[in-house]
Amino acid sequence: MSSQDEIILAQEQSVLRKDSSGKKIDGTLILTDRRLLFVEANKEENLTGEIGNRSATLRYAEVEDLNELPMGTYNLSIPLGSLISVSGSEGIFHTPELKVTWKEDSVTKSAEFTEDIIGGRKKDLKDWAKVIQSLKSGKITIQKLPNAPPSIETLEGKILHVLGDMQEKGTFEIEEEVETEFKLDLDIDQIEEACEKLASLGLVDKDPDSSGDVFYRKRSPLGEDDLSS
């Protein structure tokens, strides 16, 4: 998912970026330990019945490698050191948003991002501002995982790879993504066993649901400042 020396800290899949003309562009917002990225959408998923029993379409960018980002006219790559200001807000009449200004070639630029599909998490896009400010000032220390990640040749390594987008996923979703990406035919018991092993190693966080389902998420290098919770 990322290069060896750049770490993905947070990812918001369904984001609208408003350009200077007012045009809204679907895409994915990614925060790493070095920069803030917006990648124009190149994928679409129907979420009918999954968002409060309403139909919704998730438009997002599929990013496999930070060194090989998908092409997009409206893509942005903003080094944290170039940021002038960053603020987050949310209101009764508007969804969570993040506004940033930065310097690029001595020119001050700005961008505004809003969540397209909201709900289901304790933290949202407005919470990114404080974390970005703390990263820029050095107040946040990136935490190392307690154990070395398993090889991509193992099932555990493949699962950790598909969890690299920092999103919480159930075992059936993990199974589907691993099978699709690595062209495998797996049993759900294999997935559950491998996920439990990753949790015991402290590489993923386990979140049992009231329905009895269990969800897993790659442990965030942000620690208690985790934005994916």
C-alpha positions in Angstrom: 0.0 0.0 0.0 2.8 2.4 0.8 6.5 2.8 0.1 9.0 1.5 2.6 9.7 4.9 4.1 6.3 6.6 4.0 3.6 5.6 6.4 -0.2 5.9 5.8 -1.7 7.3 9.0 -5.4 7.8 7.9 -7.6 7.5 4.9 -11.0 8.9 4.1 -12.3 7.1 1.0 -15.3 9.1 0.0 -14.4 12.8 0.0 -15.5 15.8 -2.1 -12.9 18.4 -3.0 -14.1 21.8 -4.1 -11.9 23.6 -6.6 -11.6 27.3 -7.1 -14.5 27.4 -9.6 -16.8 25.6 -7.2 -16.6 22.3 -9.0 -16.8 19.2 -6.7 -14.5 16.3 -7.4 -14.9 12.8 -5.8 -11.8 11.2 -4.4 -9.9 9.8 -1.5 -8.0 11.8 1.1 -4.9 10.2 2.6 -2.7 11.5 5.4 0.8 10.1 5.7 3.7 11.0 8.0 4.9 13.4 5.3 2.0 14.8 3.3 -1.7 15.2 2.7 -2.9 13.6 -0.5 -6.1 13.9 -2.5 -6.5 11.3 -5.3 -9.3 11.7 -7.8 -11.8 8.8 -7.8 -11.3 5.9 -10.1 -13.6 3.3 -8.5 -17.3 3.2 -7.7 -19.3 1.0 -5.3 -23.0 0.8 -4.7 -23.8 0.9 -0.9 -27.6 0.4 -1.2 -29.2 -0.1 2.2 -25.9 0.2 4.0 -26.2 3.9 5.0 -29.2 4.3 7.2 -31.3 2.1 4.8 -30.6 4.7 2.1 -28.9 4.2 -1.3 -25.5 5.6 -1.6 -22.6 5.4 -4.1 -19.0 5.3 -2.8 -16.6 6.9 -5.3 -13.0 6.6 -4.3 -9.5 6.1 -5.5 -7.8 2.8 -5.3 -4.2 3.4 -4.2 -1.9 0.4 -4.2 1.5 2.2 -3.9 2.1 5.8 -2.8 4.9 6.0 -5.4 2.6 5.1 -8.2 -0.5 7.1 -7.6 -3.4 6.9 -10.1 -3.5 9.8 -12.6 -6.0 12.5 -11.9 -6.4 16.1 -13.1 -7.4 17.2 -9.6 -4.9 15.2 -7.6 -3.0 17.0 -4.8 0.2 16.3 -2.9 0.7 18.7 0.0 3.9 18.4 2.1 3.1 18.9 5.8 5.9 21.4 6.0 4.3 23.6 3.4 1.0 24.0 5.3 0.1 27.5 6.4 -3.2 26.8 8.1 -5.5 23.8 8.6 -9.0 23.8 10.2 -11.8 21.4 10.6 -15.5 22.1 11.2 -18.9 20.4 11.4 -22.4 21.9 11.8 -26.1 21.1 11.8 -26.4 22.1 8.1 -23.1 20.9 6.7 -21.1 17.7 6.9 -17.6 17.4 8.5 -15.0 19.3 6.5 -11.3 20.1 6.4 -9.8 23.3 5.0 -6.1 23.8 4.3 -3.9 26.5 2.8 -0.3 26.0 1.8 2.6 27.5 -0.1 3.6 26.1 -3.5 6.3 27.8 -5.5 5.8 31.0 -3.5 2.1 30.9 -4.3 -0.5 30.5 -1.5 -3.1 27.9 -2.4 -6.1 26.5 -0.7 -8.4 23.5 -0.8 -11.6 22.4 1.0 -12.6 18.8 1.5 -16.0 17.5 2.8 -17.1 14.0 3.7 -19.5 12.5 1.1 -20.8 9.6 3.2 -20.8 10.0 7.0 -21.6 8.0 10.1 -20.4 4.8 11.8 -17.2 6.2 13.4 -16.3 8.3 16.4 -14.0 10.5 14.5 -14.4 12.2 11.1 -12.8 14.7 8.7 -13.0 17.6 11.1 -10.8 15.7 13.6 -8.0 15.6 11.0 -7.0 19.2 11.6 -5.7 18.8 15.1 -3.7 15.7 14.2 -2.2 17.4 11.1 -1.2 20.4 13.2 0.4 18.1 15.8 2.3 16.2 13.1 3.6 19.4 11.6 4.7 20.7 15.0 6.2 17.4 16.1 3.9 16.9 19.0 2.8 13.5 17.7 5.3 10.7 17.6 4.6 8.0 15.1 4.4 4.7 17.0 6.1 1.6 15.7 4.2 -1.7 15.5 5.1 -4.1 18.4 6.1 -6.8 16.0 7.6 -7.0 12.5 4.8 -7.4 9.9 4.6 -10.9 8.4 5.8 -11.6 4.8 3.4 -10.9 2.0 3.9 -14.5 1.1 1.9 -15.6 4.2 -1.8 -15.3 4.6 -1.3 -13.0 7.6 0.8 -10.7 5.4 -1.8 -10.7 2.7 -4.5 -9.7 5.2 -2.4 -7.0 6.6 -1.9 -5.7 3.1 -5.7 -5.4 2.4 -6.1 -3.7 5.8 -3.5 -1.1 4.8 -6.2 1.4 3.9 -6.8 1.7 7.7 -10.5 0.8 7.3 -12.4 -1.5 9.7 -13.4 -4.7 7.9 -15.3 -7.9 8.8 -13.9 -11.4 8.1 -16.0 -11.9 5.0 -14.9 -8.6 3.4 -11.3 -9.5 4.2 -11.7 -12.9 2.6 -13.2 -11.4 -0.5 -10.5 -8.8 -0.9 -7.6 -11.2 -0.3 -9.1 -13.8 -2.7 -9.7 -11.1 -5.4 -6.3 -9.4 -5.1 -4.2 -12.6 -4.7 -6.3 -14.9 -6.9 -6.8 -17.4 -4.0 -9.7 -19.7 -2.9 -9.8 -19.5 0.9 -12.0 -20.8 3.7 -13.5 -18.3 6.3 -11.9 -20.3 9.1 -8.5 -19.6 7.6 -9.2 -15.9 7.6 -10.5 -15.9 11.2 -7.4 -17.8 12.4 -5.0 -15.5 10.6 -6.8 -12.4 11.9 -6.7 -13.7 15.5 -2.9 -14.3 15.0 -2.4 -10.7 13.8 -4.5 -9.4 16.8 -2.4 -11.4 19.2 0.8 -9.9 17.7 -0.6 -6.4 18.2 -0.7 -5.7 14.5 -4.4 -5.3 14.1 -7.2 -4.1 16.5 -10.2 -6.4 17.1 -13.7 -4.9 17.5 -16.5 -7.4 18.3 -19.9 -6.2 17.1 -23.1 -6.5 19.2 -24.5 -8.8 16.5 -21.7 -11.2 17.1 -19.6 -10.3 14.1 -16.0 -9.3 14.6 -14.2 -6.5 12.7 -10.5 -5.9 12.3 -8.5 -2.8 11.6 -4.7 -2.3 11.1 -3.3 -0.7 14.3 -2.7 3.0 13.7 0.8 4.5 14.1 -1.1 7.5 15.6 -1.9 5.5 18.8 -4.6 7.3 20.8 -4.8 9.9 18.0 -6.1 7.3 15.6 -8.4 8.9 13.0 -9.9 5.7 11.8 -11.9 4.9 15.0 
